[in-house]
Amino acid sequence: MAVTTGAIVTASSGIRQVRSNLGVGRVSFSRIPTVLEMPNLIELQLKSFEWFKTEGLRELLEEISPIIDYNQKLELHFLRHWFEKPRYSPDICRERDMTYAAPLYFRVRLVIRDTGEVKESDIYIDDFPMMTETGTFVINGAERVVVSQLVRSPGAYFELETDPTTGRQLCMAKLIPTRGAWLE
């Protein structure tokens, strides 16, 4: 006989089946019953990526639109963007060493100022890497977590800090080499 309490199922043998947020079951051999539910630790990353796909790209396009050519004769307006469904699932991308991505399209309007002619068109931009439901990206068949890799990328990082004792702004530099110790 099995007793269910929330996300915990206790069998008559005393072994508890614990379900995680993703619905994956795991066995708990602990003597102390699980008191707290496991929080959804990737919820922030999933919501942030979803915001970037909808609002972030839209805001970026509004910032750079319209683009006017050097001779002031052409204007290019970005009207909207959208993603189509990814061609392959994350599992197939892992198996075939492919990138899990969705086609990104923009609707643009070209205005020719001399003649007043207006042309609207849908253009394909590129295949945009998509986040899986586990908060990772599949790039060339390998699963990657971008958040932890951004901070440690090799290069020079500059930032302004305020000295708490004097209140003066200090320019700080951090050099992160490909191999070896970081210099601050």
Secondary structure, DSSP 4 states (H G I P E B T S, - for coil): --EEETTEEE-TTSPEEEE-TTS-EEEE--SSPP-SPPP-TTHHHHHHHHHIIIIIHHHHHHHHPSEE-TTS-EEEEEEEEEEPPPSS-HHHHHHTT---EEEEEEEEEEEETTTTEEEEEEEEEEEEE-B-TTS-EEETTEEE-HHHHHHT-SEEEEEEEE-TTT--EEEEEEEE-SSS--B-
